[in-house]
Amino acid sequence: VRDIVLPSVAVEHTVNAGPFARSYPQANFYVTDKQYAFPLNLPNSFLGLPSWMKPLPRSSRDNADLWGGELEHEVLTVKPGIGSMYQDDALFHKSSGTMLVC
């Protein structure tokens, strides 16, 4: 495993991402930049995320080398109200024409 992406701020994704990433400590581990906890906004380490995580850039347009030219991505962010955040990543695999929205 070369890269792991936590594409969402949803708690059901976050709680599993840390243990999964620890199974592949040599992998790059990218997370969307608006990770949070409610009702208290806890540090990422309290959410179980490992220290070697990297913020996922908002767009692959700004980081053309990120996926070796194989993927394009965009992070989609909406703040529907106080104390909430919605964030997902859409990835496009060019050679297969596959769109992943996580």
C-alpha positions as CSV (number, residue, x, y, z in Angstrom):
1,V,0.0,0.0,0.0
2,R,1.6,3.3,-1.2
3,D,-1.1,5.8,-0.2
4,I,-4.1,5.9,2.1
5,V,-6.7,8.6,1.9
6,L,-9.2,9.5,4.7
7,P,-11.6,11.3,2.3
8,S,-14.3,12.3,4.8
9,V,-14.8,13.9,8.2
10,A,-17.5,11.4,9.0
11,V,-16.9,9.7,12.3
12,E,-17.5,6.2,10.8
13,H,-14.5,6.8,8.5
14,T,-12.3,8.5,11.0
15,V,-12.5,5.8,13.7
16,N,-11.3,3.1,11.3
17,A,-8.7,5.1,9.4
18,G,-6.1,5.3,12.2
19,P,-6.0,1.6,12.9
20,F,-5.9,0.9,9.2
21,A,-3.0,3.4,8.6
22,R,-1.1,1.8,11.5
23,S,-1.2,-1.5,9.6
24,Y,0.7,0.2,6.8
25,P,3.1,2.6,8.5
26,Q,5.2,3.0,5.3
27,A,2.2,4.4,3.3
28,N,1.5,8.1,2.8
29,F,-1.6,8.8,4.9
30,Y,-3.6,11.8,3.7
31,V,-6.6,13.3,5.5
32,T,-9.0,16.0,4.5
33,D,-8.2,19.2,6.3
34,K,-11.4,19.8,8.3
35,Q,-11.3,16.8,10.7
36,Y,-13.3,17.5,13.8
37,A,-15.1,16.0,16.7
38,F,-18.5,17.1,18.1
39,P,-19.5,18.4,20.6
40,L,-15.8,19.0,21.6
41,N,-13.3,19.6,18.8
42,L,-10.6,17.2,19.8
43,P,-7.0,17.1,18.4
44,N,-6.5,14.6,15.6
45,S,-4.4,12.4,17.9
46,F,-7.5,12.0,20.2
47,L,-9.4,10.8,17.2
48,G,-6.9,7.9,16.7
49,L,-5.2,9.4,13.7
50,P,-1.4,8.7,13.5
51,S,1.2,11.5,13.7
52,W,2.5,10.9,10.2
53,M,-0.7,12.0,8.5
54,K,-0.5,14.7,5.9
55,P,-3.2,17.2,4.9
56,L,-4.8,16.2,1.6
57,P,-4.4,19.2,-0.8
58,R,-7.8,20.7,-1.8
59,S,-7.1,19.8,-5.4
60,S,-4.7,17.8,-7.5
61,R,-4.5,20.8,-9.8
62,D,-2.3,22.4,-7.2
63,N,-0.2,19.3,-6.7
64,A,0.2,17.5,-10.1
65,D,2.8,15.1,-8.8
66,L,0.7,13.9,-5.8
67,W,-0.7,10.8,-7.6
68,G,2.0,10.3,-10.2
69,G,-0.4,11.6,-12.9
70,E,-2.7,8.6,-12.4
71,L,-5.5,10.4,-10.4
72,E,-7.1,13.8,-10.2
73,H,-9.0,14.8,-7.1
74,E,-11.1,17.6,-5.6
75,V,-12.1,18.0,-1.9
76,L,-15.7,19.1,-1.5
77,T,-16.5,21.1,1.6
78,V,-19.8,22.3,3.0
79,K,-20.5,23.8,6.5
80,P,-24.3,23.2,6.9
81,G,-24.4,24.7,10.4
82,I,-22.8,25.4,13.7
83,G,-20.9,22.4,15.0
84,S,-21.0,20.5,11.8
85,M,-18.9,20.0,8.7
86,Y,-19.3,17.9,5.6
87,Q,-16.2,17.1,3.6
88,D,-15.6,14.4,1.0
89,D,-13.0,13.8,-1.7
90,A,-13.8,13.0,-5.3
91,L,-11.1,11.1,-7.2
92,F,-10.9,10.4,-10.9
93,H,-8.8,7.6,-12.2
94,K,-7.9,8.8,-15.7
95,S,-6.9,5.5,-17.4
96,S,-10.0,3.6,-16.4
97,G,-12.4,6.6,-16.4
98,T,-13.5,5.6,-12.8
99,M,-14.9,8.3,-10.5
100,L,-14.7,7.6,-6.7
101,V,-16.7,9.9,-4.4
102,C,-16.0,8.9,-0.8
